């Protein structure tokens, strides 16, 4: 298992977009637009690879100079429950700390709340709808 930062526009990035489409967008009948993907140029793109095959990914987007937002966390369904998500989160938190962020936030799907709570994140607000499904704001001081 190799964790690394992915460069926007590379073949690894194309794998990342495909994983996110398959796991997060397609089940909801949604697609990525070119504008969506263009906005990610300045984000921190993180992938977990087995050899050259992407198994999981996430994105960190700066909210303010001390806060980063986790977005688009995805692991292929056949690999879920094997620790890939946990390792991705630890790596993302370390990168955020190394870049002087002090807090990580996210809009977590209601089905993922338990996963993030086990990693020390807390719900900080009421349920809201995003991309047609229930979400909660969650955060953790790094």
C-alpha positions in Angstrom: 0.0 0.0 0.0 1.5 3.3 -1.1 0.1 6.7 -0.1 0.9 9.7 -2.1 -0.1 13.1 -3.3 -1.5 13.0 -6.8 -0.8 15.8 -9.4 -3.9 17.2 -11.1 -4.3 16.2 -14.7 -2.1 13.1 -14.6 -3.1 9.5 -15.3 -3.3 8.9 -11.5 -5.7 11.8 -11.3 -7.8 10.2 -14.0 -8.0 7.1 -11.9 -9.0 9.2 -8.9 -11.8 10.9 -10.9 -13.0 7.4 -12.0 -13.0 6.0 -8.5 -15.0 9.0 -7.2 -17.4 8.8 -10.0 -18.0 5.1 -9.5 -18.4 5.3 -5.7 -19.8 8.7 -5.0 -21.5 10.2 -8.1 -22.8 7.3 -10.3 -25.0 5.8 -7.5 -26.7 9.2 -7.2 -27.1 9.7 -11.0 -24.5 12.6 -10.9 -21.5 13.3 -13.0 -18.5 15.6 -12.7 -18.4 18.7 -14.9 -15.1 20.2 -16.3 -15.7 23.1 -13.9 -15.9 20.7 -10.9 -12.5 19.2 -11.9 -10.9 22.5 -12.7 -11.6 23.8 -9.2 -9.4 20.9 -7.8 -6.2 22.3 -9.3 -5.1 23.9 -6.1 -6.4 21.2 -3.8 -4.3 18.5 -2.1 -5.2 15.2 -4.0 -4.3 12.1 -2.0 -4.4 8.5 -3.3 -3.7 5.0 -1.8 -2.3 2.6 -4.4 -1.5 -1.1 -4.7 1.2 -1.2 -7.3 -0.2 1.3 -9.8 -3.9 0.7 -9.1 -5.7 3.3 -7.1 -7.7 1.8 -4.2 -8.9 4.9 -2.3 -8.6 8.6 -2.4 -9.6 11.9 -0.8 -9.1 15.7 -1.3 -8.1 18.4 1.0 -9.4 21.9 0.2 -8.3 25.0 2.2 -11.2 26.7 4.0 -9.0 29.3 5.7 -5.3 29.5 6.6 -5.8 27.2 9.6 -8.6 25.0 8.4 -8.7 22.4 5.7 -11.8 20.5 4.5 -11.8 16.8 3.6 -13.8 16.1 0.5 -14.5 13.2 -1.9 -13.3 10.4 0.4 -13.8 7.1 -1.5 -12.6 3.5 -1.4 -13.6 0.9 -3.9 -16.5 -1.2 -2.4 -14.7 -4.5 -2.5 -11.9 -3.0 -0.5 -13.9 -1.3 2.2 -13.4 -2.5 5.7 -9.7 -3.4 5.1 -8.2 -0.2 6.7 -7.6 1.8 3.5 -9.9 4.6 4.6 -8.3 4.8 8.1 -4.8 4.9 6.6 -5.9 7.6 4.1 -7.3 9.7 7.0 -4.1 9.4 9.0 -2.0 10.4 6.0 -4.4 13.3 5.2 -4.2 14.6 8.8 -0.4 14.4 8.8 -0.2 16.3 5.5 -2.6 18.9 7.0 -0.5 19.3 10.1 2.8 19.5 8.1 1.2 22.4 6.2 0.2 24.2 9.4 -3.5 23.5 9.4 -5.0 23.2 12.9 -8.4 21.9 12.1 -10.0 19.5 9.6 -13.7 19.7 8.7 -16.0 17.7 6.3 -19.5 17.2 5.1 -19.9 13.5 6.0 -22.6 11.4 4.6 -24.9 10.1 7.4 -23.8 6.5 6.6 -20.1 7.4 7.3 -20.6 9.2 10.6 -19.5 6.2 12.7 -16.3 5.8 10.7 -15.3 9.4 11.3 -16.3 9.3 14.9 -13.9 6.4 15.5 -11.1 8.7 14.2 -12.0 11.5 16.7 -14.3 13.6 14.6 -17.4 15.2 16.1 -20.7 16.2 14.5 -21.0 20.0 14.7 -24.4 20.9 13.5 -27.8 19.7 12.2 -28.4 17.3 9.3 -28.5 18.9 5.9 -28.9 17.7 2.3 -26.1 17.8 -0.1 -26.0 16.0 -3.5 -29.5 14.6 -2.7 -28.5 12.8 0.5 -28.2 13.6 4.2 -24.9 14.9 5.5 -23.5 16.3 8.7 -20.7 18.8 9.3 -17.9 17.2 11.3 -14.6 18.5 12.6 -11.5 17.6 14.5 -8.7 19.7 15.9 -5.4 18.5 14.5 
